[in-house]
Amino acid sequence: MSDKNVERLERLLLEGFGQGDMSVLDEVVAEDLIEHQQGMPQGREGLKNVIRTLRQSFPDLSYEVVQMVADEDKVWGHFRSQGTNEGPFMGQPPTGKAMQINVIDIARFEDGKIVEHWGVPDQLGLLLQLGLFPPTGNEPR
């Protein structure tokens, strides 16, 4: 079952987030998903809304798998996300700037669906790249 769960998480990121295919969520995410990531809504419909909002802000949003590991009922993933800010984001107008961040996800599965999720996107890196967070002068060039 672990290999299938790896495939399911990969599909969620690559097809759901990366292509905006909401039908994937119906297949791999439980309706009553428990979300542990700060600021994220609960449930499958809440996650669909997050994807729609992200794809409005970053129409070319894409993901690549860096590494995935299965451990019993959990899958740990390291992904790289990139896109160009072409729509409003966090109440700010589009910057037109590109971003590339690392994302760490942990998903717990039951009966082939994600029932719990913990996510750690590099939010500070994202804000710095978009110019939405004051620079410190120590950013890498």
C-alpha positions as CSV (number, residue, x, y, z in Angstrom):
1,M,0.0,0.0,0.0
2,S,2.9,2.4,0.6
3,D,3.9,2.6,-3.1
4,K,0.3,3.4,-4.0
5,N,0.2,6.1,-1.3
6,V,3.4,7.6,-2.8
7,E,1.7,7.7,-6.2
8,R,-1.4,9.3,-4.7
9,L,0.5,12.1,-3.0
10,E,2.5,12.7,-6.1
11,R,-0.7,13.0,-8.2
12,L,-2.1,15.5,-5.7
13,L,0.9,17.7,-6.1
14,L,1.7,17.3,-9.8
15,E,-1.9,17.1,-11.1
16,G,-4.0,18.7,-8.5
17,F,-1.8,21.7,-7.5
18,G,0.4,21.7,-10.6
19,Q,-2.3,21.4,-13.3
20,G,-5.4,22.4,-11.4
21,D,-7.1,19.0,-11.9
22,M,-9.7,19.0,-9.1
23,S,-10.9,15.5,-10.0
24,V,-7.7,14.1,-8.5
25,L,-8.6,15.5,-5.1
26,D,-11.9,13.5,-5.2
27,E,-9.8,10.4,-5.8
28,V,-7.0,10.8,-3.3
29,V,-8.2,13.2,-0.5
30,A,-10.8,12.3,2.1
31,E,-13.8,14.7,2.3
32,D,-13.1,15.4,6.0
33,L,-9.3,15.9,5.6
34,I,-7.7,17.2,8.8
35,E,-5.3,20.0,7.9
36,H,-2.4,20.8,10.3
37,Q,-0.7,23.5,8.2
38,Q,-1.1,27.0,9.6
39,G,-3.7,29.1,7.9
40,M,-5.1,26.3,5.7
41,P,-8.8,25.4,5.7
42,Q,-10.1,22.0,6.7
43,G,-11.6,19.4,4.4
44,R,-11.3,18.5,0.7
45,E,-13.4,21.4,-0.5
46,G,-11.2,23.8,1.6
47,L,-8.1,22.3,-0.2
48,K,-9.8,22.8,-3.6
49,N,-10.3,26.5,-2.8
50,V,-6.6,26.8,-1.8
51,I,-5.6,25.3,-5.2
52,R,-7.9,27.6,-7.1
53,T,-6.6,30.7,-5.3
54,L,-2.9,29.6,-5.8
55,R,-3.5,29.0,-9.5
56,Q,-5.1,32.4,-9.9
57,S,-2.1,34.0,-8.3
58,F,0.4,31.7,-10.1
59,P,-1.2,30.5,-13.4
60,D,2.0,28.6,-14.4
61,L,2.4,27.0,-11.0
62,S,4.2,23.7,-11.2
63,Y,5.8,21.1,-8.9
64,E,8.6,18.6,-9.1
65,V,9.3,15.7,-6.9
66,V,12.7,15.9,-5.1
67,Q,12.2,12.9,-2.9
68,M,9.4,10.8,-1.4
69,V,9.5,8.2,1.4
70,A,6.7,6.0,2.6
71,D,6.5,4.9,6.3
72,E,3.5,2.7,7.2
73,D,0.4,4.9,6.7
74,K,2.4,8.1,6.1
75,V,4.2,9.5,3.0
76,W,6.9,12.2,3.4
77,G,7.6,14.3,0.4
78,H,10.1,17.0,-0.6
79,F,8.8,19.0,-3.5
80,R,10.0,22.1,-5.4
81,S,7.3,24.5,-6.5
82,Q,7.7,27.4,-9.0
83,G,5.6,29.9,-10.7
84,T,5.2,33.5,-11.7
85,N,3.0,35.9,-9.7
86,E,0.5,37.0,-12.3
87,G,-2.6,37.5,-10.1
88,P,-3.3,39.0,-6.7
89,F,-1.6,37.2,-3.8
90,M,-2.2,37.7,-0.1
91,G,-4.1,40.9,-0.7
92,Q,-1.3,42.4,-2.8
93,P,-1.4,43.1,-6.6
94,P,0.6,40.9,-8.9
95,T,4.3,41.5,-8.8
96,G,5.2,39.7,-12.1
97,K,8.1,38.0,-10.3
98,A,9.0,34.4,-10.4
99,M,9.4,32.2,-7.3
100,Q,10.8,28.8,-6.6
101,I,10.5,27.3,-3.1
102,N,10.9,24.0,-1.4
103,V,7.9,22.3,0.2
104,I,7.8,19.5,2.7
105,D,4.6,17.5,3.0
106,I,3.5,14.7,5.2
107,A,0.3,12.9,4.4
108,R,-1.4,10.2,6.5
109,F,-3.6,7.7,4.5
110,E,-6.6,5.6,5.4
111,D,-8.3,3.4,2.8
112,G,-6.3,5.0,0.0
113,K,-7.1,8.6,0.8
114,I,-5.3,11.4,2.6
115,V,-7.0,11.9,5.9
116,E,-4.4,14.2,7.6
117,H,-1.8,16.6,6.2
118,W,1.1,18.6,7.6
119,G,2.8,21.0,5.2
120,V,5.8,23.2,5.4
121,P,6.3,25.5,2.4
122,D,9.1,28.0,2.5
123,Q,6.7,30.9,3.0
124,L,9.5,33.4,3.9
125,G,11.5,32.6,0.8
126,L,8.3,33.0,-1.3
127,L,7.6,36.5,0.2
128,L,11.2,37.6,-0.3
129,Q,11.3,36.5,-3.9
130,L,8.1,38.3,-4.7
131,G,9.3,41.4,-2.9
132,L,6.4,41.3,-0.4
133,F,8.7,41.1,2.7
134,P,11.3,43.7,3.5
135,P,14.8,42.5,2.5
136,T,17.5,42.2,5.2
137,G,20.4,42.9,2.9
138,N,21.7,39.3,3.4
139,E,19.8,37.6,0.6
140,P,21.8,35.2,-1.6
141,R,22.4,36.6,-5.1
